[in-house]
Amino acid sequence: MPEPTLGFWAKLKRPILALAPMANVTDAAFRRMFSELGKPDVFWTEFVSIEGLLSRGREKLLPDLWFGEDEHPIVAQVFSGKPEQFERIGPFIKELGFDGIDINMGCPDSGIERSGAGAELINDPVRAKEIVRAAKLGAGDLPVSIKTRIGYGKNEIERWVPALLEEMPAVLTVHLRTRDEMSQVPAHWDKASLIVELRNEISPKTLIIGNGDAPDAETARRLASESGLDGVMIGRGAFGNPWLFSGRKPDLHERLERLMEHVELFERIYKSDRPDRIKNFDVMKKHFKAYVAGFDEAKELRVKLMETKNAADVRRVVTDFLHR
Ligand SMILES: Cc1cc2nc3c(=O)[nH]c(=O)nc-3n(C[C@H](O)[C@H](O)[C@H](O)COP(=O)(O)O)c2cc1C
């Protein structure tokens, strides 16, 4: 029986704890903070359009694929609705040094869905399967994984998950909500064991990673063992919390010091006089609330931080606060 190409995935201990792909959140600066303070077992990039990577505008998208040498293993997440584009992008992802390539089949963004990509693929399993086959052809010896949801308008695990497993991806990550549920209802962890059973029947070597609402590494390990999953992926629990995988709970002073380091790193990596290197500073604001919480005057400090425009502003505001 043919088997999936597992690549680095075969060497990881279970449960595998992964840092989720999150556009404008899990960028190279944020991942560098994790590699210093407590690494996940695997990193993902933010998602990137293959159409864009194959166009003349490629340079603009490349910053989303930057990573540091301490961020291995790292998987590049890409999206497209066109199988042939997956085949074409594989060699490029490999050349950039990634350890794996991940297909986004869960994004509910209407623009992305209109191009036949993201969660729209849940409605078109025939094309979804072609995409996996094409991605595998292009990827060569790089493992191909998929990140999806349990259905589009309703739970469709029994129709959708087997279709994907038949193509034998290395890993199937399932965000345990439907597309229409977005992130607005609790994740359906009670459905995880059914996905594991389907895997056991259809593609026993494929790894299954569950995702949705896991707030910390301890809960993630418990969820994995309760459902027989190979791993759990954490998304929003990671905002402003690069200690997530270390299990440490740093004091306020350390949190604020690291916040300043994170902002400065972001600026060093993404801001320069080259327009193709720029990411908007507002990206950092998603993290402020998490770094700055749980103490008297947190709200006051956050309000001041939300008005900052660069790393120097943040350093001034935080230093004033620490010396008040
Ligand atoms: C700001 C933000 C950006 C996201 N970007 C991506 C993305 O680029 N690719 C992807 O597959 N999922 C993306 N997601 C979904 C997450 O990877 C994850 O599936 C979802 O947040 C549920 O996990 P959580 O409850 O642990 O946050 C994003 C989520 C958020 C909140």
The ligand as a MOL file (V3000), in Angstrom:
LIG
                    3D

  0  0  0     0  0            999 V3000
M  V30 BEGIN CTAB
M  V30 COUNTS 31 33 0 0 0
M  V30 BEGIN ATOM
M  V30 1 C -5.7050 36.6510 13.1810 0
M  V30 2 C -5.8610 35.2520 12.6450 0
M  V30 3 C -5.2610 34.9130 11.4470 0
M  V30 4 C -5.3780 33.6160 10.9430 0
M  V30 5 N -4.7240 33.2900 9.7960 0
M  V30 6 C -4.7370 31.9920 9.3550 0
M  V30 7 C -3.9590 31.5850 8.2420 0
M  V30 8 O -3.2140 32.3790 7.6420 0
M  V30 9 N -4.0520 30.2870 7.8500 0
M  V30 10 C -4.8480 29.3660 8.4990 0
M  V30 11 O -4.8930 28.1950 8.1250 0
M  V30 12 N -5.5760 29.7300 9.5730 0
M  V30 13 C -5.5270 30.9990 10.0140 0
M  V30 14 N -6.2190 31.3420 11.1520 0
M  V30 15 C -6.9380 30.2990 11.9070 0
M  V30 16 C -6.0260 29.7050 12.9930 0
M  V30 17 O -4.8910 29.0710 12.4350 0
M  V30 18 C -6.7930 28.6910 13.8680 0
M  V30 19 O -7.2690 27.6630 13.0290 0
M  V30 20 C -7.9870 29.3270 14.5840 0
M  V30 21 O -7.6330 30.5700 15.1750 0
M  V30 22 C -8.5250 28.3800 15.6730 0
M  V30 23 O -7.5280 28.0680 16.6150 0
M  V30 24 P -7.4770 28.8010 18.0650 0
M  V30 25 O -8.8580 28.6390 18.6660 0
M  V30 26 O -6.4050 28.0850 18.8330 0
M  V30 27 O -7.1830 30.2460 17.7890 0
M  V30 28 C -6.1310 32.6330 11.6600 0
M  V30 29 C -6.7420 32.9920 12.8520 0
M  V30 30 C -6.6080 34.2730 13.3630 0
M  V30 31 C -7.2520 34.6160 14.6810 0
M  V30 END ATOM
M  V30 BEGIN BOND
M  V30 1 1 1 2
M  V30 2 1 2 3
M  V30 3 2 2 30
M  V30 4 2 3 4
M  V30 5 1 4 5
M  V30 6 1 4 28
M  V30 7 2 5 6
M  V30 8 1 6 7
M  V30 9 1 6 13
M  V30 10 2 7 8
M  V30 11 1 7 9
M  V30 12 1 9 10
M  V30 13 2 10 11
M  V30 14 1 10 12
M  V30 15 2 12 13
M  V30 16 1 13 14
M  V30 17 1 14 15
M  V30 18 1 14 28
M  V30 19 1 15 16
M  V30 20 1 16 17
M  V30 21 1 16 18
M  V30 22 1 18 19
M  V30 23 1 18 20
M  V30 24 1 20 21
M  V30 25 1 20 22
M  V30 26 1 22 23
M  V30 27 1 23 24
M  V30 28 2 24 25
M  V30 29 1 24 26
M  V30 30 1 24 27
M  V30 31 2 28 29
M  V30 32 1 29 30
M  V30 33 1 30 31
M  V30 END BOND
M  V30 END CTAB
M  END
